[in-house]
Amino acid sequence: METGKPVPGDSPARSVVIRPWACPGRVRRWKPARQPQPEQTVSVKEAALLLEVHPATIYRLIKAGKLAHTRRGAAPPADAGTGKRGGGIRVLVSAIDQMRRIRQSEIN
């Protein structure tokens, strides 16, 4: 075989893959590190649907500190009145479940 001609399907851009059957004495096993699962979140609109309230009520509960939430994306600016917005608000599903239990205990 001539070394000057490229072999079809062989390009330098491809990554090299070592197959276990190609090197019987050398088996690579790679497992990704276990990451802790992030807590599941929903949007404000979805949280309002789950709690059967208006989205403005969700914002009021968040502002009052009664509903746990996280912000995704950019942090809100330190200066008031800069015209820039912060990241999107995501409500924790566990906080919604807790709020449901509180509402059920108030009804019963």
TISEVO-557438 format. One line per field, with one value per atom (N, C-alpha, C): x, y, z. Coordinates in nm, 4 decimals. Layout:
xx <- X/...;
yy <- Y/...;
zz <- Z/...;
This chain:
xx <- 0.0842/0.0000/0.0886/0.0540/0.1318/0.0943/0.1930/0.1677/0.1242/0.1408/0.1074/-0.0411/-0.1150/-0.2572/-0.3409/-0.4378/-0.5245/-0.6219/-0.6515/-0.7450/-0.8853/-0.9826/-1.1183/-1.1732/-1.2358/-1.2943/-1.1946/-1.0688/-0.9671/-0.9300/-0.9708/-0.9377/-0.8664/-0.7761/-0.7027/-0.7919/-0.9118/-1.0005/-1.0702/-1.0741/-1.1420/-1.0595/-1.1296/-1.0588/-1.0269/-0.9242/-0.8811/-0.9624/-1.0196/-1.0979/-1.0261/-0.9998/-0.9374/-1.0480/-1.0607/-1.1650/-1.1072/-1.1851/-1.1338/-1.0902/-1.1574/-1.1212/-0.9951/-0.9560/-0.8358/-0.7108/-0.7215/-0.6098/-0.6592/-0.6498/-0.7093/-0.6542/-0.5304/-0.4731/-0.5033/-0.5595/-0.5788/-0.7246/-0.7976/-0.9383/-0.9540/-1.0054/-1.0298/-1.1745/-1.1902/-1.3250/-1.3300/-1.4190/-1.4322/-1.5729/-1.5820/-1.7120/-1.7084/-1.8083/-1.8095/-1.8292/-1.7734/-1.7889/-1.9361/-1.9814/-2.1216/-2.1425/-2.2299/-2.2650/-2.3910/-2.3995/-2.5253/-2.6353/-2.7500/-2.8602/-2.9146/-2.9240/-2.9812/-3.1301/-3.1780/-3.3187/-3.4032/-3.5129/-3.5981/-3.6689/-3.6755/-3.7399/-3.8411/-3.9317/-4.0301/-4.0353/-4.0927/-4.1049/-4.2147/-4.2219/-4.3244/-4.4633/-4.4780/-4.6082/-4.6506/-4.5562/-4.5873/-4.6193/-4.5469/-4.5733/-4.7126/-4.7530/-4.8871/-4.9941/-4.9685/-5.0650/-5.0731/-4.9590/-4.9577/-5.0272/-5.0101/-5.0733/-5.2119/-5.2526/-5.3832/-5.4011/-5.2979/-5.3020/-5.2527/-5.2626/-5.2132/-5.0611/-4.9899/-4.8438/-4.7987/-4.8794/-4.8437/-4.8391/-4.9232/-4.9222/-4.7906/-4.7389/-4.6106/-4.5003/-4.5015/-4.4007/-4.4134/-4.5361/-4.5562/-4.5026/-4.5291/-4.4799/-4.3271/-4.2667/-4.1205/-4.0649/-4.1259/-4.0789/-4.0931/-4.1994/-4.2217/-4.1326/-4.0632/-3.9747/-4.0472/-4.1683/-4.2462/-4.2325/-4.1680/-4.1536/-4.0081/-3.9409/-3.7991/-3.7855/-3.6826/-3.6615/-3.5130/-3.4782/-3.3427/-3.3534/-3.2437/-3.2376/-3.1409/-3.1809/-3.0950/-3.0494/-2.9242/-2.8736/-2.8031/-2.8099/-2.7384/-2.7923/-2.7021/-2.7423/-2.8032/-2.8987/-2.9559/-2.8491/-2.8578/-2.7555/-2.7597/-2.6440/-2.6344/-2.6969/-2.6883/-2.7434/-2.8896/-2.9739/-3.1157/-3.1304/-3.2165/-3.2451/-3.1470/-3.0721/-2.9779/-3.0470/-3.1696/-3.2424/-3.2103/-3.1186/-3.0840/-3.1622/-3.2016/-3.2794/-3.1906/-3.2369/-3.1652/-3.2055/-3.1614/-3.1931/-3.3366/-3.3798/-3.5152/-3.5338/-3.6513/-3.6818/-3.7342/-3.6776/-3.7233/-3.7628/-3.8806/-3.9330/-3.9024/-3.8553/-3.8215/-3.9490/-3.9484/-4.0650/-4.0929/-3.9880/-4.0077/-4.0793/-4.0533/-4.1213/-4.2695/-4.2995/-4.4391/-4.5127/-4.4493/-4.5109/-4.5372/-4.4409/-4.4571/-4.5728/-4.5836/-4.6924/-4.8269/-4.8320/-4.9561/-4.9976/-4.8995/-4.9309/-4.9824/-4.9230/-4.9683/-5.1115/-5.1390/-5.2755/-5.3778/-5.3382/-5.4286/-5.4568/-5.3549/-5.3763/-5.4645/-5.4585/-5.5450/-5.6907/-5.7108/-5.8467/-5.9092/-5.8305/-5.8835/-5.8892;
yy <- -0.1177/0.0000/0.1238/0.2181/0.3393/0.4318/0.4981/0.5873/0.7258/0.7596/0.8931/0.9137/0.8055/0.8194/0.8090/0.8981/0.8870/0.7709/0.7074/0.5963/0.6538/0.6044/0.6583/0.6397/0.7446/0.7404/0.7710/0.7924/0.8209/0.9680/1.0464/1.1885/1.2262/1.3231/1.3623/1.4308/1.4766/1.5460/1.4495/1.3212/1.2237/1.1953/1.1662/1.1299/0.9807/0.9427/0.8040/0.7307/0.6191/0.5380/0.4061/0.3717/0.2429/0.1458/0.0434/-0.0560/-0.1701/-0.2227/-0.3303/-0.4521/-0.4829/-0.6014/-0.5790/-0.4515/-0.4230/-0.4440/-0.4183/-0.4358/-0.5224/-0.6549/-0.7426/-0.7221/-0.6841/-0.6663/-0.5304/-0.4416/-0.3050/-0.2658/-0.2591/-0.2203/-0.0896/0.0096/0.1385/0.1439/0.1749/0.1942/0.3324/0.4109/0.5476/0.5678/0.6094/0.6421/0.7881/0.8643/1.0038/1.0129/1.1167/1.1374/1.1612/1.1053/1.1214/1.2630/1.3320/1.4679/1.4621/1.5432/1.5461/1.6024/1.5391/1.5817/1.7151/1.8134/1.9407/1.9235/2.0023/1.9922/2.0402/1.9741/2.0050/2.1380/2.2187/2.3492/2.3658/2.4598/2.4935/2.6455/2.6927/2.8362/2.8921/3.0233/3.0890/3.0550/3.0536/3.0217/2.8785/2.7841/2.6445/2.6300/2.7030/2.6986/2.7513/2.8569/2.9121/2.8110/2.7383/2.6360/2.5225/2.4818/2.3732/2.4113/2.5369/2.5823/2.6425/2.6523/2.7073/2.8502/2.9326/3.0739/3.1547/3.2862/3.3748/3.3867/3.4042/3.4195/3.5348/3.6402/3.7517/3.7054/3.6093/3.5542/3.4816/3.4130/3.3439/3.4459/3.5556/3.6603/3.7196/3.7388/3.7918/3.6943/3.5638/3.4634/3.4577/3.4730/3.4741/3.5965/3.7127/3.8364/3.8312/3.7651/3.7530/3.6466/3.5677/3.4642/3.3360/3.3180/3.1987/3.0882/3.1162/3.0188/3.0201/2.9055/2.8958/2.9005/2.9692/2.9841/2.9987/2.9899/3.0165/3.1061/3.1694/3.2515/3.1872/3.1762/3.1208/3.2348/3.2324/3.3328/3.4440/3.5625/3.6776/3.7182/3.7620/3.8115/3.9500/3.9866/4.1198/4.2246/4.3410/4.4434/4.4977/4.5411/4.5961/4.7355/4.8101/4.9456/4.9397/5.0064/5.0136/5.1137/5.0820/5.1748/5.1691/5.0605/5.0516/5.0060/4.9552/4.9091/4.7667/4.7018/4.5632/4.4711/4.3583/4.2623/4.1497/4.0822/3.9663/3.8410/3.7270/3.6004/3.5577/3.4541/3.4032/3.3345/3.3468/3.2861/3.1456/3.0502/2.9116/2.8739/2.8146/2.7779/2.6304/2.5994/2.4616/2.3791/2.2600/2.1724/2.1315/2.1128/2.0765/2.1879/2.3141/2.4262/2.4293/2.3908/2.3855/2.2754/2.1589/2.0497/2.0908/2.1610/2.2070/2.3068/2.3953/2.4943/2.4242/2.3196/2.2419/2.1780/2.1200/2.0575/2.1606/2.2785/2.3851/2.4248/2.4407/2.4796/2.3707/2.2425/2.1329/2.1286/2.1547/2.1534/2.2703/2.3832/2.4981/2.4667/2.3905/2.3572/2.2567/2.1585/2.0522/2.0973;
zz <- 0.0000/0.0000/0.0000/-0.0807/-0.0895/0.0258/0.0810/0.1934/0.1491/0.0248/-0.0238/-0.0484/-0.0731/-0.1029/0.0247/0.0388/0.1564/0.1404/0.2484/0.2497/0.2623/0.1826/0.1941/0.3356/0.3872/0.5208/0.6312/0.5966/0.6967/0.6858/0.7816/0.7781/0.9064/0.9020/1.0225/1.1257/1.0880/1.1807/1.2764/1.2424/1.3275/1.4524/1.5594/1.6812/1.6773/1.7481/1.7514/1.8566/1.8200/1.9110/1.9302/2.0553/2.0843/2.1188/2.0390/2.0618/2.1449/2.2406/2.3253/2.2460/2.1344/2.0577/1.9748/1.9532/1.8767/1.9619/2.0915/2.1843/2.2992/2.2875/2.3878/2.5282/2.5435/2.6763/2.7370/2.6589/2.7055/2.6866/2.7936/2.7874/2.8619/2.7956/2.8602/2.9060/3.0301/3.0829/3.1420/3.0903/3.1378/3.1878/3.3112/3.3691/3.4103/3.3715/3.4138/3.5651/3.6232/3.7671/3.7987/3.9086/3.9464/3.9975/3.9334/3.9733/4.0575/4.1619/4.2359/4.1457/4.1506/4.0653/4.1140/4.0254/4.0678/4.0970/4.1895/4.2249/4.1076/4.0852/3.9717/3.9955/3.8906/3.8985/3.7856/3.8045/3.7017/3.6891/3.5800/3.5597/3.6501/3.6572/3.7393/3.6866/3.5552/3.4957/3.5297/3.5196/3.5534/3.7018/3.7871/3.9310/3.9611/3.8900/3.9092/3.8684/3.7608/3.7184/3.8205/3.8756/3.9724/4.1029/4.1437/4.2679/4.2454/4.1195/4.0815/4.1327/4.1075/4.1423/4.0224/4.0321/3.9273/3.9391/3.8274/3.8343/3.9247/3.9347/4.0227/4.1687/4.2037/4.3394/4.3658/4.2663/4.2802/4.3066/4.2318/4.2527/4.3935/4.4419/4.5772/4.6822/4.6638/4.7581/4.7585/4.6423/4.6321/4.7039/4.6800/4.7416/4.8934/4.9418/5.0861/5.1497/5.0678/5.1197/5.1558/5.1083/5.1401/5.0364/4.9247/4.8171/4.7702/4.7851/4.7470/4.5946/4.5486/4.4045/4.3752/4.2469/4.1999/4.0778/4.0453/3.9242/3.8281/3.7031/3.5990/3.5091/3.4730/3.3812/3.4552/3.4000/3.4531/3.5899/3.6753/3.8065/3.7902/3.8754/3.8643/3.8943/3.8325/3.8535/3.9962/4.0446/4.1795/4.1848/4.0750/4.0712/4.0305/4.1056/4.0681/3.9542/3.8618/3.7529/3.6383/3.6235/3.5120/3.3842/3.3950/3.2774/3.2393/3.3121/3.2828/3.3750/3.3208/3.3990/3.4471/3.5520/3.6029/3.5276/3.5763/3.5127/3.5382/3.4698/3.4849/3.6191/3.6759/3.8046/3.7820/3.8558/3.8536/3.9961/4.0114/4.1426/4.1671/4.2880/4.3231/4.3385/4.2814/4.2877/4.4325/4.5113/4.6522/4.7270/4.6915/4.7553/4.7162/4.5919/4.5476/4.6229/4.6393/4.7149/4.8593/4.9175/5.0553/5.0648/4.9692/4.9681/4.9523/4.8704/4.8549/4.9875/5.0582/5.1867/5.2870/5.2884/5.3782/5.3448/5.2154/5.1751/5.2089/5.1936/5.2277/5.3779/5.4596/5.6043/5.6477/5.5776/5.6099/5.5735/5.4679/5.4242/5.5193/5.5613/5.6482/5.7884;
